[in-house]
């Protein structure tokens, strides 16, 4: 029975690969990582604490432009003018998804990873390598990964068969997690408008009463799922039934966030 030693370099590459996959899954794209020269001038820093067979801290850095570009694509912003808070939230989300996947892989399941912080930080990452991946539109961000890791006492050797026996079934990747929800039925409603009525006015309503919804007949109606607006459109008639022709759709990221709100 052979034993596989988990090295810091292996863990760094695995983390970079899974972060790239998490970004791709949120964008509905496929991507692959390529080793490149270290990136200088990082501005966004993800700090992770590791414990187990490897103990210490890991730093993952992105340049100013790369961090904002990733956030803009996922959050649906036009251009790269993204607030710092949005970039930090995006990077925390993709980093969390990557850590979850790493924690289920047989080779790395024994290492416990916890996000320490995500910030805008000009601290240089002491990395010998970086890993690049591709975004829609041809952008190629690079993740500089480094850190100070030491072997834990008496648990450094990682026996792959033993770990594989414990990890009965790997957790699906973020994209597959979403697939599990695609057949769930959700209540959909169309809102033509809204109005506020006094109790006096409400008690006097009767057949023939008209309520002003304060919406122009030319304005699009709102399509709601779970009380959240996910699209807008115009009313049509389909085979004698009312329908809505969608003219505007909220971004994919906003729709997913609204369902979890």
C-alpha angles and dihedrals in degrees: 000000000000126000125217118213113217110221129196089246091056091050093047092052093045092052093049091048094050093047089053090049091049091053091047092049092053089051095044091241137121122234143170130207125237126195111242138167116289116279118239125212102031115186104177117061130190113193119199130185117218128199135172122048087000120039129189142053133315126201124200116190136193130185120250093256096044094051093050093044093053091048093046092054095046096041094042098242120159108242124344098294094119124156115248091241091057092051092049092048091049094049092046090053096050091042091052092050091049092050090050091054094045089052091059100046112102094230095053105024092105092061115086113212124191128180107242098182145332115209149146099263131158091206110133114241110231094225129152091196142025133198124224130201137176130255129195109281094036100280113150112200119188127213115214107205126188143132149142112279128167130187116265120236116277095340103077096105110080114204104206098202092052093049092045089055091055094045095068095178128002117239112253117257118257091267092052091046088059091048089061089063100045094093094050111116117231130191112253124197135178118220117205094182144306138244139180118230129191117236088247091056091045093055090052096054115120142148109314095024115137122217117200108222091191093232126120116240087238095056117100119252120239124246112210132192116191089350093304124114109241101161146002130217150141128280117252136172118239116189091330095315129105117251140165125238105211113231101166131029128195113239118274093246092050091048092052091046092049092054090054095045 
